[in-house]
Amino acid sequence: MKKIYGSAAEALDGVLFDGMTIAAGGFGLSGIPELLIAAIRDAGTKDLTIASNNAGVDDFGLGLLLQTKQVRKMMSSYVGENAEFMRQYLSGELELEFNPQGTLAERMRAGGAGIAGFYTKTGVGTVIADGKELKEFDGETYVLERGIVADLSIVKAWKADDTGNLVFRKTARNFNPPAATCGKICVAEVEEIVPRGSLDPDHIHLPGIYVHRLIQGQHEKRIEQRTTRAA
């Protein structure tokens, strides 16, 4: 099976459609699939539901898709750092499904593992649990959360081989592995594609069986909040 494509646009060809659900890796601006996000913007695909920890910043990452009004709904745990995200939500232009951070990660992992739903104590007694099934276990109340199965997963990794085995670097590991597993199709962008067999099996974070398409590219790796000390 051919997995390596020449560009983000090529890798997404025939995959995108209006109204689809996309799971996106990344945390803040760390480990975001910036090339694939830009290609989705250029494709003009609209009415998107996106499951991601947050939505980048105003002019980078998923913030680009908010600027062009291509997103109908966000499934996120954090709104900060993106004024346009906040503005669209408060004005009613954007639907938002808030998820506790660990719950969102587990919903992605569950979807990728074929688990339809799971019970958690997180969110019980808050608006998070409104309208959801509650169940008691050992005297404690739990809320039912559904696994997420996306039409497409877009993730960013450090290295890959031609079979799609992925290695993430440090904080960029974040939401990328669970996001990758929960998509019917997973497209990954990486900094380097190495020969088959050169990755130590013990160092592979995501097996290539989850990755359907792969691109190598140059990344900006913008820093979201730069803090320095006085000289």
Steps between C-alpha positions, in 0.01 A plus 500: 500500500633842406517718809742779408356799312673805355300769678225559754254574219581169330469308827153647561377450144173305498476500879338836579126573485269762648354415839773253595651442844876544541714402799810718522809438711695767683497692826510877466734537204717203595475210259221644286459373141552849358552397137185287489297775669616750236405255224150456646465880504609520136257221404209703641337202671229638730253418779776311677480343845849496649607308809816659636631613837484862387494700177848645464526878493326758285733477200654154532394139540127431517449875545540523122184292449310715749604814313351365177182379677556140390432357847145439623581329830802460728540215749767646726622544854658844472390824331774738619770653276259531207290815502311402184405165651362679805322763292325247275391290798363794699317637194337164427678454166691195620371197687726384783495170684718544807692194620729464800847449356547142618148411389567630149820297473323188626207553262747497210685198638173315557381569147826367362477188716145417393351599835163669451498675837638505853404629844699767685452705817643809331226755434234346725292777660602756235362613164732240343261229619178673387292272280736204541435163661609471864574171673607404849798272565610415856307795639651752256320671212651479152404660169495316168727648232494379139810402306590726207527349152604764247481491122860621489793531740778750436815474712858625516799279587877537506607193302336227296605211283331419171253264671367784717656409834518829691730649763387816678742740665452606861187715561386451139390151602201653690168434323654366180497123575134479614389736223677284241328182610143631499479603135364278223789643297816639661731741319828583673755770426857450618834677499694202371425169328769244573575163337296200605664316788696799628257580782555309824174307554508599868505868401195492271209681663232422239501188277469562129179297480318813618654729236358499148674797339824678577680819397835655585527877523657810648335629815490844657467367857378832632532561876166596653627691803865599502632589846854624538700649785662841489854508365 
